[in-house]
Amino acid sequence: MALSKVEKRQKIKRRVRRNIFGTAENPRLSVYRSNKEIYAQIIDDNSGVTIVAASSREEKYEGTKTEISGAVGKALAAKAIAKGVETVVFDRNGFVYHGRIQALADGAREGGLKF
């Protein structure tokens, strides 16, 4: 029987997470996309601590969902640079690197993060 949409994403997520690991020097930028919102956090996997987080629920952003994702990426980058984080490893969390996920990554790059 074919995998459902969620099961397929979870399978991809497990495969990607085998190779991606965030350290204190190079933390992991994890992205989650729901139907209405987008969430991103920068995580140090060695200590299991979230360093910085941003989402579309924090502020009232205007525009399309893709534009809002770009703004969340810029906000996350600003918070991260204030905390002293400049380079990250991007974890798309099993989502296709397209649309809102790509817009968030591009916004984070514009904000000054390197990955």
A tleap script that builds the chain and sets N, CA, C and O, in Angstrom:
source leaprc.protein.ff14SB
mol = sequence {
  NMET ALA LEU SER LYS VAL GLU LYS ARG GLN
  LYS ILE LYS ARG ARG VAL ARG ARG ASN ILE
  PHE GLY THR ALA GLU ASN PRO ARG LEU SER
  VAL TYR ARG SER ASN LYS GLU ILE TYR ALA
  GLN ILE ILE ASP ASP ASN SER GLY VAL THR
  ILE VAL ALA ALA SER SER ARG GLU GLU LYS
  TYR GLU GLY THR LYS THR GLU ILE SER GLY
  ALA VAL GLY LYS ALA LEU ALA ALA LYS ALA
  ILE ALA LYS GLY VAL GLU THR VAL VAL PHE
  ASP ARG ASN GLY PHE VAL TYR HIE GLY ARG
  ILE GLN ALA LEU ALA ASP GLY ALA ARG GLU
  GLY GLY LEU LYS CPHE
}
set mol.1.N position { 0.839 -1.181 0.000 }
set mol.1.CA position { 0.000 0.000 0.000 }
set mol.1.C position { 0.883 1.242 0.000 }
set mol.1.O position { 1.941 1.257 0.630 }
set mol.2.N position { 0.458 2.258 -0.690 }
set mol.2.CA position { 1.231 3.485 -0.823 }
set mol.2.C position { 1.244 4.248 0.498 }
set mol.2.O position { 0.308 4.174 1.293 }
set mol.3.N position { 2.340 4.985 0.706 }
set mol.3.CA position { 2.464 5.810 1.903 }
set mol.3.C position { 1.586 7.048 1.778 }
set mol.3.O position { 1.395 7.583 0.686 }
set mol.4.N position { 1.056 7.494 2.909 }
set mol.4.CA position { 0.285 8.730 2.895 }
set mol.4.C position { 1.256 9.905 2.781 }
set mol.4.O position { 2.472 9.728 2.861 }
set mol.5.N position { 0.717 11.079 2.597 }
set mol.5.CA position { 1.523 12.284 2.450 }
set mol.5.C position { 2.393 12.521 3.685 }
set mol.5.O position { 3.573 12.849 3.561 }
set mol.6.N position { 1.818 12.359 4.861 }
set mol.6.CA position { 2.548 12.582 6.112 }
set mol.6.C position { 3.608 11.501 6.318 }
set mol.6.O position { 4.729 11.802 6.728 }
set mol.7.N position { 3.264 10.257 6.037 }
set mol.7.CA position { 4.228 9.162 6.194 }
set mol.7.C position { 5.410 9.333 5.239 }
set mol.7.O position { 6.551 9.044 5.600 }
set mol.8.N position { 5.140 9.793 4.048 }
set mol.8.CA position { 6.204 10.016 3.078 }
set mol.8.C position { 7.160 11.109 3.571 }
set mol.8.O position { 8.378 10.970 3.457 }
set mol.9.N position { 6.598 12.206 4.123 }
set mol.9.CA position { 7.422 13.296 4.648 }
set mol.9.C position { 8.249 12.822 5.834 }
set mol.9.O position { 9.416 13.193 5.960 }
set mol.10.N position { 7.663 12.008 6.705 }
set mol.10.CA position { 8.385 11.486 7.861 }
set mol.10.C position { 9.539 10.590 7.426 }
set mol.10.O position { 10.603 10.608 8.044 }
set mol.11.N position { 9.342 9.819 6.387 }
set mol.11.CA position { 10.397 8.953 5.863 }
set mol.11.C position { 11.555 9.788 5.313 }
set mol.11.O position { 12.721 9.487 5.570 }
set mol.12.N position { 11.229 10.827 4.564 }
set mol.12.CA position { 12.259 11.729 4.050 }
set mol.12.C position { 12.969 12.423 5.196 }
set mol.12.O position { 14.189 12.579 5.170 }
set mol.13.N position { 12.210 12.844 6.207 }
set mol.13.CA position { 12.783 13.534 7.366 }
set mol.13.C position { 13.803 12.645 8.073 }
set mol.13.O position { 14.890 13.104 8.422 }
set mol.14.N position { 13.458 11.381 8.283 }
set mol.14.CA position { 14.397 10.462 8.940 }
set mol.14.C position { 15.670 10.296 8.126 }
set mol.14.O position { 16.769 10.263 8.680 }
set mol.15.N position { 15.522 10.193 6.826 }
set mol.15.CA position { 16.682 10.018 5.954 }
set mol.15.C position { 17.590 11.249 5.981 }
set mol.15.O position { 18.813 11.114 6.019 }
set mol.16.N position { 17.005 12.438 5.962 }
set mol.16.CA position { 17.785 13.670 5.970 }
set mol.16.C position { 18.458 13.870 7.328 }
set mol.16.O position { 19.613 14.292 7.389 }
set mol.17.N position { 17.751 13.573 8.405 }
set mol.17.CA position { 18.289 13.819 9.756 }
set mol.17.C position { 19.432 12.876 10.123 }
set mol.17.O position { 20.157 13.137 11.083 }
set mol.18.N position { 19.604 11.784 9.377 }
set mol.18.CA position { 20.763 10.929 9.619 }
set mol.18.C position { 22.055 11.655 9.312 }
set mol.18.O position { 23.090 11.359 9.909 }
set mol.19.N position { 22.009 12.608 8.379 }
set mol.19.CA position { 23.205 13.303 7.927 }
set mol.19.C position { 23.344 14.715 8.471 }
set mol.19.O position { 24.440 15.275 8.441 }
set mol.20.N position { 22.270 15.302 8.965 }
set mol.20.CA position { 22.305 16.683 9.444 }
set mol.20.C position { 22.290 16.685 10.964 }
set mol.20.O position { 21.420 16.083 11.593 }
set mol.21.N position { 23.279 17.381 11.547 }
set mol.21.CA position { 23.380 17.474 13.004 }
set mol.21.C position { 23.899 18.860 13.344 }
set mol.21.O position { 24.885 19.308 12.759 }
set mol.22.N position { 23.257 19.544 14.276 }
set mol.22.CA position { 23.656 20.888 14.658 }
set mol.22.C position { 24.547 20.884 15.885 }
set mol.22.O position { 24.256 20.210 16.873 }
set mol.23.N position { 25.632 21.637 15.817 }
set mol.23.CA position { 26.540 21.788 16.946 }
set mol.23.C position { 26.445 23.216 17.463 }
set mol.23.O position { 25.703 24.033 16.919 }
set mol.24.N position { 27.200 23.512 18.515 }
set mol.24.CA position { 27.185 24.871 19.055 }
set mol.24.C position { 27.788 25.853 18.055 }
set mol.24.O position { 27.326 26.990 17.956 }
set mol.25.N position { 28.813 25.431 17.311 }
set mol.25.CA position { 29.454 26.308 16.345 }
set mol.25.C position { 28.633 26.420 15.054 }
set mol.25.O position { 28.614 27.469 14.410 }
set mol.26.N position { 27.965 25.340 14.690 }
set mol.26.CA position { 27.206 25.280 13.443 }
set mol.26.C position { 25.838 24.648 13.719 }
set mol.26.O position { 25.632 23.476 13.403 }
set mol.27.N position { 24.893 25.407 14.306 }
set mol.27.CA position { 23.608 24.822 14.689 }
set mol.27.C position { 22.713 24.526 13.486 }
set mol.27.O position { 23.001 24.922 12.357 }
set mol.28.N position { 21.628 23.824 13.765 }
set mol.28.CA position { 20.686 23.382 12.734 }
set mol.28.C position { 19.494 24.327 12.679 }
set mol.28.O position { 18.897 24.642 13.708 }
set mol.29.N position { 19.148 24.781 11.471 }
set mol.29.CA position { 17.963 25.608 11.260 }
set mol.29.C position { 16.854 24.684 10.797 }
set mol.29.O position { 16.874 24.209 9.661 }
set mol.30.N position { 15.887 24.424 11.662 }
set mol.30.CA position { 14.792 23.505 11.379 }
set mol.30.C position { 13.544 24.299 11.012 }
set mol.30.O position { 13.215 25.292 11.660 }
set mol.31.N position { 12.850 23.849 9.961 }
set mol.31.CA position { 11.671 24.547 9.451 }
set mol.31.C position { 10.470 23.620 9.523 }
set mol.31.O position { 10.569 22.439 9.191 }
set mol.32.N position { 9.328 24.157 9.960 }
set mol.32.CA position { 8.067 23.413 9.912 }
set mol.32.C position { 7.030 24.295 9.228 }
set mol.32.O position { 6.901 25.479 9.537 }
set mol.33.N position { 6.300 23.702 8.299 }
set mol.33.CA position { 5.294 24.424 7.541 }
set mol.33.C position { 3.939 23.766 7.767 }
set mol.33.O position { 3.766 22.579 7.492 }
set mol.34.N position { 2.986 24.534 8.263 }
set mol.34.CA position { 1.617 24.045 8.345 }
set mol.34.C position { 0.823 24.698 7.217 }
set mol.34.O position { 1.390 25.440 6.415 }
set mol.35.N position { -0.453 24.440 7.147 }
set mol.35.CA position { -1.262 25.032 6.080 }
set mol.35.C position { -1.371 26.549 6.203 }
set mol.35.O position { -1.449 27.248 5.193 }
set mol.36.N position { -1.377 27.061 7.433 }
set mol.36.CA position { -1.555 28.497 7.637 }
set mol.36.C position { -0.284 29.215 8.063 }
set mol.36.O position { -0.084 30.373 7.694 }
set mol.37.N position { 0.570 28.567 8.823 }
set mol.37.CA position { 1.719 29.229 9.438 }
set mol.37.C position { 3.026 28.579 8.998 }
set mol.37.O position { 3.031 27.528 8.356 }
set mol.38.N position { 4.146 29.232 9.359 }
set mol.38.CA position { 5.469 28.661 9.157 }
set mol.38.C position { 6.293 28.960 10.404 }
set mol.38.O position { 6.224 30.057 10.958 }
set mol.39.N position { 7.068 27.976 10.836 }
set mol.39.CA position { 7.858 28.071 12.057 }
set mol.39.C position { 9.300 27.711 11.728 }
set mol.39.O position { 9.552 26.831 10.904 }
set mol.40.N position { 10.245 28.387 12.370 }
set mol.40.CA position { 11.658 28.072 12.175 }
set mol.40.C position { 12.371 28.240 13.505 }
set mol.40.O position { 12.063 29.143 14.283 }
set mol.41.N position { 13.325 27.360 13.752 }
set mol.41.CA position { 14.128 27.476 14.968 }
set mol.41.C position { 15.548 27.026 14.692 }
set mol.41.O position { 15.797 26.177 13.837 }
set mol.42.N position { 16.472 27.613 15.434 }
set mol.42.CA position { 17.875 27.246 15.335 }
set mol.42.C position { 18.214 26.451 16.582 }
set mol.42.O position { 18.024 26.925 17.702 }
set mol.43.N position { 18.724 25.221 16.383 }
set mol.43.CA position { 18.870 24.246 17.458 }
set mol.43.C position { 20.315 23.791 17.582 }
set mol.43.O position { 20.982 23.526 16.582 }
set mol.44.N position { 20.797 23.701 18.830 }
set mol.44.CA position { 22.070 23.057 19.125 }
set mol.44.C position { 21.747 21.631 19.560 }
set mol.44.O position { 21.247 21.417 20.664 }
set mol.45.N position { 22.029 20.659 18.700 }
set mol.45.CA position { 21.667 19.269 18.981 }
set mol.45.C position { 22.553 18.631 20.045 }
set mol.45.O position { 22.136 17.668 20.687 }
set mol.46.N position { 23.756 19.139 20.245 }
set mol.46.CA position { 24.627 18.570 21.276 }
set mol.46.C position { 24.023 18.734 22.661 }
set mol.46.O position { 24.019 17.796 23.457 }
set mol.47.N position { 23.512 19.928 22.947 }
set mol.47.CA position { 22.915 20.174 24.259 }
set mol.47.C position { 21.389 20.093 24.230 }
set mol.47.O position { 20.749 20.154 25.280 }
set mol.48.N position { 20.804 19.958 23.045 }
set mol.48.CA position { 19.349 19.840 22.938 }
set mol.48.C position { 18.615 21.121 23.270 }
set mol.48.O position { 17.544 21.088 23.875 }
set mol.49.N position { 19.187 22.256 22.878 }
set mol.49.CA position { 18.636 23.558 23.237 }
set mol.49.C position { 18.267 24.332 21.974 }
set mol.49.O position { 19.015 24.341 20.997 }
set mol.50.N position { 17.102 24.981 22.010 }
set mol.50.CA position { 16.725 25.898 20.942 }
set mol.50.C position { 17.356 27.248 21.231 }
set mol.50.O position { 17.092 27.849 22.272 }
set mol.51.N position { 18.183 27.725 20.321 }
set mol.51.CA position { 18.890 28.990 20.511 }
set mol.51.C position { 17.982 30.158 20.167 }
set mol.51.O position { 17.858 31.107 20.941 }
set mol.52.N position { 17.344 30.087 18.999 }
set mol.52.CA position { 16.486 31.168 18.499 }
set mol.52.C position { 15.294 30.546 17.788 }
set mol.52.O position { 15.422 29.502 17.148 }
set mol.53.N position { 14.140 31.183 17.899 }
set mol.53.CA position { 12.949 30.711 17.181 }
set mol.53.C position { 12.186 31.900 16.615 }
set mol.53.O position { 12.202 32.993 17.182 }
set mol.54.N position { 11.522 31.670 15.494 }
set mol.54.CA position { 10.667 32.691 14.884 }
set mol.54.C position { 9.528 31.979 14.175 }
set mol.54.O position { 9.676 30.848 13.712 }
set mol.55.N position { 8.390 32.657 14.097 }
set mol.55.CA position { 7.252 32.080 13.386 }
set mol.55.C position { 6.391 33.200 12.826 }
set mol.55.O position { 6.563 34.372 13.161 }
set mol.56.N position { 5.472 32.813 11.975 }
set mol.56.CA position { 4.558 33.791 11.390 }
set mol.56.C position { 3.467 34.195 12.372 }
set mol.56.O position { 2.668 35.083 12.075 }
set mol.57.N position { 3.424 33.568 13.514 }
set mol.57.CA position { 2.415 33.908 14.528 }
set mol.57.C position { 2.888 34.999 15.470 }
set mol.57.O position { 2.075 35.582 16.187 }
set mol.58.N position { 4.182 35.291 15.489 }
set mol.58.CA position { 4.722 36.266 16.430 }
set mol.58.C position { 4.266 37.689 16.131 }
set mol.58.O position { 3.879 38.431 17.033 }
set mol.59.N position { 4.314 38.055 14.865 }
set mol.59.CA position { 3.948 39.404 14.459 }
set mol.59.C position { 2.855 39.334 13.409 }
set mol.59.O position { 2.569 38.266 12.867 }
set mol.60.N position { 2.259 40.454 13.130 }
set mol.60.CA position { 1.252 40.525 12.071 }
set mol.60.C position { 1.961 40.891 10.772 }
set mol.60.O position { 2.231 42.061 10.501 }
set mol.61.N position { 2.253 39.876 9.983 }
set mol.61.CA position { 2.887 40.085 8.691 }
set mol.61.C position { 1.811 40.270 7.634 }
set mol.61.O position { 0.728 39.694 7.735 }
set mol.62.N position { 2.110 41.076 6.620 }
set mol.62.CA position { 1.181 41.325 5.527 }
set mol.62.C position { 1.727 40.699 4.250 }
set mol.62.O position { 2.941 40.649 4.049 }
set mol.63.N position { 0.848 40.228 3.399 }
set mol.63.CA position { 1.241 39.689 2.111 }
set mol.63.C position { 0.828 38.240 1.965 }
set mol.63.O position { 0.060 37.705 2.765 }
set mol.64.N position { 1.363 37.613 0.916 }
set mol.64.CA position { 1.063 36.214 0.671 }
set mol.64.C position { 1.844 35.338 1.649 }
set mol.64.O position { 2.718 35.823 2.368 }
set mol.65.N position { 1.524 34.058 1.669 }
set mol.65.CA position { 2.222 33.147 2.576 }
set mol.65.C position { 3.702 33.055 2.232 }
set mol.65.O position { 4.532 32.901 3.127 }
set mol.66.N position { 4.045 33.146 0.959 }
set mol.66.CA position { 5.446 33.100 0.548 }
set mol.66.C position { 6.184 34.345 1.009 }
set mol.66.O position { 7.318 34.250 1.479 }
set mol.67.N position { 5.563 35.509 0.882 }
set mol.67.CA position { 6.180 36.762 1.351 }
set mol.67.C position { 6.353 36.743 2.859 }
set mol.67.O position { 7.373 37.201 3.375 }
set mol.68.N position { 5.369 36.220 3.564 }
set mol.68.CA position { 5.452 36.116 5.020 }
set mol.68.C position { 6.594 35.194 5.416 }
set mol.68.O position { 7.298 35.466 6.388 }
set mol.69.N position { 6.789 34.095 4.670 }
set mol.69.CA position { 7.886 33.173 4.966 }
set mol.69.C position { 9.233 33.851 4.819 }
set mol.69.O position { 10.136 33.622 5.623 }
set mol.70.N position { 9.376 34.685 3.800 }
set mol.70.CA position { 10.614 35.432 3.627 }
set mol.70.C position { 10.854 36.392 4.784 }
set mol.70.O position { 11.986 36.541 5.246 }
set mol.71.N position { 9.793 37.043 5.253 }
set mol.71.CA position { 9.914 37.961 6.386 }
set mol.71.C position { 10.281 37.217 7.669 }
set mol.71.O position { 11.052 37.732 8.479 }
set mol.72.N position { 9.741 36.018 7.863 }
set mol.72.CA position { 10.089 35.205 9.033 }
set mol.72.C position { 11.564 34.806 8.968 }
set mol.72.O position { 12.247 34.803 9.992 }
set mol.73.N position { 12.058 34.470 7.777 }
set mol.73.CA position { 13.470 34.140 7.605 }
set mol.73.C position { 14.370 35.302 7.971 }
set mol.73.O position { 15.394 35.112 8.627 }
set mol.74.N position { 13.996 36.517 7.548 }
set mol.74.CA position { 14.784 37.704 7.888 }
set mol.74.C position { 14.753 37.970 9.391 }
set mol.74.O position { 15.776 38.315 9.983 }
set mol.75.N position { 13.589 37.811 10.006 }
set mol.75.CA position { 13.466 38.024 11.456 }
set mol.75.C position { 14.304 37.007 12.221 }
set mol.75.O position { 14.955 37.354 13.207 }
set mol.76.N position { 14.291 35.752 11.772 }
set mol.76.CA position { 15.091 34.714 12.413 }
set mol.76.C position { 16.571 35.025 12.290 }
set mol.76.O position { 17.325 34.853 13.247 }
set mol.77.N position { 16.993 35.483 11.117 }
set mol.77.CA position { 18.396 35.824 10.905 }
set mol.77.C position { 18.829 36.973 11.814 }
set mol.77.O position { 19.930 36.954 12.366 }
set mol.78.N position { 17.968 37.963 11.966 }
set mol.78.CA position { 18.300 39.097 12.837 }
set mol.78.C position { 18.462 38.649 14.287 }
set mol.78.O position { 19.389 39.079 14.973 }
set mol.79.N position { 17.563 37.787 14.751 }
set mol.79.CA position { 17.661 37.273 16.117 }
set mol.79.C position { 18.916 36.424 16.293 }
set mol.79.O position { 19.586 36.505 17.322 }
set mol.80.N position { 19.231 35.609 15.285 }
set mol.80.CA position { 20.388 34.719 15.370 }
set mol.80.C position { 21.686 35.510 15.417 }
set mol.80.O position { 22.578 35.197 16.205 }
set mol.81.N position { 21.793 36.527 14.583 }
set mol.81.CA position { 23.014 37.336 14.567 }
set mol.81.C position { 23.165 38.084 15.879 }
set mol.81.O position { 24.285 38.278 16.350 }
set mol.82.N position { 22.054 38.510 16.482 }
set mol.82.CA position { 22.111 39.157 17.797 }
set mol.82.C position { 22.627 38.197 18.868 }
set mol.82.O position { 23.265 38.625 19.830 }
set mol.83.N position { 22.349 36.888 18.701 }
set mol.83.CA position { 22.825 35.868 19.649 }
set mol.83.C position { 24.222 35.374 19.311 }
set mol.83.O position { 24.789 34.581 20.063 }
set mol.84.N position { 24.801 35.830 18.177 }
set mol.84.CA position { 26.141 35.423 17.801 }
set mol.84.C position { 26.220 34.222 16.877 }
set mol.84.O position { 27.295 33.643 16.719 }
set mol.85.N position { 25.116 33.833 16.266 }
set mol.85.CA position { 25.095 32.700 15.329 }
set mol.85.C position { 25.139 33.256 13.914 }
set mol.85.O position { 24.282 34.053 13.533 }
set mol.86.N position { 26.137 32.839 13.126 }
set mol.86.CA position { 26.252 33.328 11.762 }
set mol.86.C position { 26.113 32.226 10.724 }
set mol.86.O position { 25.622 32.480 9.624 }
set mol.87.N position { 26.536 30.999 11.050 }
set mol.87.CA position { 26.429 29.891 10.099 }
set mol.87.C position { 25.528 28.813 10.680 }
set mol.87.O position { 25.564 28.536 11.879 }
set mol.88.N position { 24.725 28.212 9.824 }
set mol.88.CA position { 23.798 27.159 10.244 }
set mol.88.C position { 23.777 26.043 9.203 }
set mol.88.O position { 24.274 26.208 8.089 }
set mol.89.N position { 23.198 24.913 9.578 }
set mol.89.CA position { 22.915 23.808 8.665 }
set mol.89.C position { 21.409 23.800 8.454 }
set mol.89.O position { 20.649 23.806 9.423 }
set mol.90.N position { 20.969 23.787 7.204 }
set mol.90.CA position { 19.540 23.902 6.906 }
set mol.90.C position { 18.877 22.533 6.932 }
set mol.90.O position { 19.298 21.614 6.230 }
set mol.91.N position { 17.833 22.407 7.751 }
set mol.91.CA position { 17.043 21.179 7.854 }
set mol.91.C position { 15.640 21.495 7.353 }
set mol.91.O position { 14.870 22.168 8.039 }
set mol.92.N position { 15.304 21.012 6.155 }
set mol.92.CA position { 13.997 21.305 5.567 }
set mol.92.C position { 12.908 20.432 6.145 }
set mol.92.O position { 11.738 20.612 5.809 }
set mol.93.N position { 13.257 19.487 7.009 }
set mol.93.CA position { 12.300 18.709 7.780 }
set mol.93.C position { 11.413 17.821 6.908 }
set mol.93.O position { 10.264 17.554 7.261 }
set mol.94.N position { 11.943 17.364 5.772 }
set mol.94.CA position { 11.177 16.481 4.898 }
set mol.94.C position { 10.314 17.198 3.883 }
set mol.94.O position { 9.709 16.557 3.024 }
set mol.95.N position { 10.244 18.530 3.966 }
set mol.95.CA position { 9.461 19.297 3.010 }
set mol.95.C position { 10.285 19.516 1.747 }
set mol.95.O position { 11.515 19.534 1.795 }
set mol.96.N position { 9.605 19.682 0.621 }
set mol.96.CA position { 10.284 19.956 -0.635 }
set mol.96.C position { 10.853 21.371 -0.584 }
set mol.96.O position { 10.184 22.298 -0.127 }
set mol.97.N position { 12.095 21.534 -1.057 }
set mol.97.CA position { 12.736 22.850 -1.070 }
set mol.97.C position { 12.159 23.656 -2.233 }
set mol.97.O position { 12.746 23.742 -3.312 }
set mol.98.N position { 10.998 24.240 -1.976 }
set mol.98.CA position { 10.264 24.962 -3.001 }
set mol.98.C position { 9.247 25.840 -2.293 }
set mol.98.O position { 8.804 25.504 -1.195 }
set mol.99.N position { 8.876 26.939 -2.889 }
set mol.99.CA position { 7.811 27.768 -2.347 }
set mol.99.C position { 8.167 28.427 -1.030 }
set mol.99.O position { 9.143 29.174 -0.945 }
set mol.100.N position { 7.381 28.154 -0.009 }
set mol.100.CA position { 7.554 28.825 1.280 }
set mol.100.C position { 8.834 28.416 1.989 }
set mol.100.O position { 9.444 29.238 2.673 }
set mol.101.N position { 9.260 27.154 1.839 }
set mol.101.CA position { 10.504 26.702 2.472 }
set mol.101.C position { 11.686 27.437 1.837 }
set mol.101.O position { 12.586 27.897 2.539 }
set mol.102.N position { 11.678 27.545 0.519 }
set mol.102.CA position { 12.740 28.243 -0.191 }
set mol.102.C position { 12.720 29.735 0.144 }
set mol.102.O position { 13.780 30.344 0.290 }
set mol.103.N position { 11.537 30.330 0.266 }
set mol.103.CA position { 11.422 31.749 0.599 }
set mol.103.C position { 11.991 32.028 1.985 }
set mol.103.O position { 12.664 33.038 2.187 }
set mol.104.N position { 11.724 31.136 2.943 }
set mol.104.CA position { 12.283 31.306 4.280 }
set mol.104.C position { 13.807 31.214 4.237 }
set mol.104.O position { 14.491 32.015 4.873 }
set mol.105.N position { 14.345 30.249 3.495 }
set mol.105.CA position { 15.799 30.095 3.388 }
set mol.105.C position { 16.419 31.326 2.729 }
set mol.105.O position { 17.458 31.810 3.176 }
set mol.106.N position { 15.794 31.831 1.680 }
set mol.106.CA position { 16.315 33.021 1.007 }
set mol.106.C position { 16.250 34.241 1.923 }
set mol.106.O position { 17.165 35.065 1.921 }
set mol.107.N position { 15.179 34.362 2.704 }
set mol.107.CA position { 15.069 35.464 3.663 }
set mol.107.C position { 16.134 35.389 4.736 }
set mol.107.O position { 16.679 36.414 5.144 }
set mol.108.N position { 16.437 34.180 5.198 }
set mol.108.CA position { 17.486 34.015 6.200 }
set mol.108.C position { 18.848 34.379 5.620 }
set mol.108.O position { 19.675 34.990 6.297 }
set mol.109.N position { 19.077 34.001 4.364 }
set mol.109.CA position { 20.337 34.375 3.707 }
set mol.109.C position { 20.441 35.877 3.545 }
set mol.109.O position { 21.508 36.448 3.774 }
set mol.110.N position { 19.349 36.537 3.150 }
set mol.110.CA position { 19.337 37.989 3.021 }
set mol.110.C position { 19.583 38.671 4.354 }
set mol.110.O position { 20.188 39.741 4.413 }
set mol.111.N position { 19.110 38.045 5.424 }
set mol.111.CA position { 19.293 38.594 6.764 }
set mol.111.C position { 20.724 38.428 7.291 }
set mol.111.O position { 21.085 39.036 8.299 }
set mol.112.N position { 21.538 37.608 6.615 }
set mol.112.CA position { 22.938 37.495 7.018 }
set mol.112.C position { 23.384 36.114 7.444 }
set mol.112.O position { 24.562 35.931 7.751 }
set mol.113.N position { 22.491 35.126 7.476 }
set mol.113.CA position { 22.908 33.773 7.843 }
set mol.113.C position { 23.601 33.102 6.666 }
set mol.113.O position { 23.255 33.341 5.509 }
set mol.114.N position { 24.583 32.259 6.973 }
set mol.114.CA position { 25.301 31.523 5.938 }
set mol.114.C position { 25.019 30.029 6.118 }
set mol.114.O position { 25.140 29.495 7.220 }
set mol.115.N position { 24.639 29.358 5.019 }
set mol.115.CA position { 24.469 27.908 5.018 }
set mol.115.C position { 24.561 27.362 3.631 }
set mol.115.O position { 24.441 26.153 3.434 }
savepdb mol mol.pdb
quit
